[in-house]
Amino acid sequence: MADAKTQIESLRKWVVEHKLRTVGCLWLSGITGSIAYNWSRPNMKTSVKIIHARLHAQALTLAALAGAAVVEYYDHKSEERAANNSRQQMKRN
């Protein structure tokens, strides 16, 4: 269980340090998956397939950006809390 927690923590740390790369990779995988799905539907024109893939990837990117904002907010709040706790410890000593 401890190994899983450290792996998740290291993944979270990497995502925090490489936010734009993470969003770009998510966009690329989203558009690739959407194109693969749409290409399996033979009754659609190619231009419609590409437009649908772009829209799906755009929605996924917006969700990833919102997630990155939440992570940034959480990290900022936890850093503030840690700084406040250390200040209080120093005052007590």
C-alpha positions in Angstrom: 0.0 0.0 0.0 2.9 2.4 0.8 4.4 1.8 -2.7 1.1 2.7 -4.4 0.9 5.9 -2.3 4.4 6.9 -3.3 3.7 6.2 -6.9 0.6 8.3 -6.8 2.5 11.1 -5.0 5.4 11.0 -7.5 2.8 11.1 -10.4 1.1 14.1 -8.8 4.4 15.8 -8.3 5.3 15.3 -12.0 1.9 16.6 -13.1 2.3 19.7 -10.9 5.7 20.4 -12.4 4.7 19.7 -16.0 1.1 21.1 -16.2 1.2 22.2 -19.9 2.9 19.0 -21.0 0.2 17.0 -19.2 -2.6 18.9 -20.8 -1.0 18.6 -24.2 -0.6 14.8 -23.8 -4.2 14.6 -22.7 -5.4 16.6 -25.7 -3.3 14.4 -28.1 -4.7 11.2 -26.6 -8.2 12.6 -26.7 -8.1 13.6 -30.3 -6.5 10.3 -31.2 -9.1 8.3 -29.4 -11.9 10.4 -30.9 -10.6 10.0 -34.4 -10.3 6.3 -33.9 -13.8 6.1 -32.6 -15.3 8.3 -35.4 -13.4 6.4 -38.1 -15.3 3.2 -37.1 -18.6 5.0 -38.1 -18.8 4.6 -41.9 -21.9 6.8 -42.4 -20.2 10.1 -41.6 -18.3 12.4 -43.9 -14.6 12.8 -43.2 -14.9 16.5 -42.4 -17.6 15.8 -39.8 -15.4 13.1 -38.2 -12.5 15.6 -37.9 -14.8 18.3 -36.4 -16.2 15.9 -33.9 -12.8 14.7 -32.9 -11.6 18.3 -32.4 -14.7 19.1 -30.3 -14.2 16.1 -28.1 -10.5 16.9 -27.6 -11.3 20.5 -26.9 -13.8 19.5 -24.1 -11.3 17.1 -22.7 -8.6 19.9 -22.7 -10.9 22.3 -20.9 -11.6 19.7 -18.3 -7.8 19.1 -17.9 -7.2 22.8 -17.5 -9.9 23.0 -14.8 -8.3 20.1 -13.1 -4.9 21.7 -13.3 -6.4 24.9 -11.7 -7.8 22.8 -8.9 -4.5 21.2 -8.3 -2.7 24.5 -8.3 -5.3 26.0 -5.8 -4.9 23.0 -3.5 -1.1 23.2 -3.6 -1.2 26.9 -2.9 -3.5 26.4 0.1 -1.5 23.6 1.5 1.7 25.7 1.3 -0.1 28.5 3.1 -1.2 26.2 5.8 2.3 24.7 6.2 3.8 28.2 6.5 1.1 29.3 9.1 1.8 26.1 11.1 5.6 26.7 11.1 5.0 30.4 12.2 2.8 29.2 15.1 5.4 26.7 16.1 8.1 29.4 16.1 6.0 31.7 18.3 5.4 28.9 20.8 9.1 28.2 21.2 
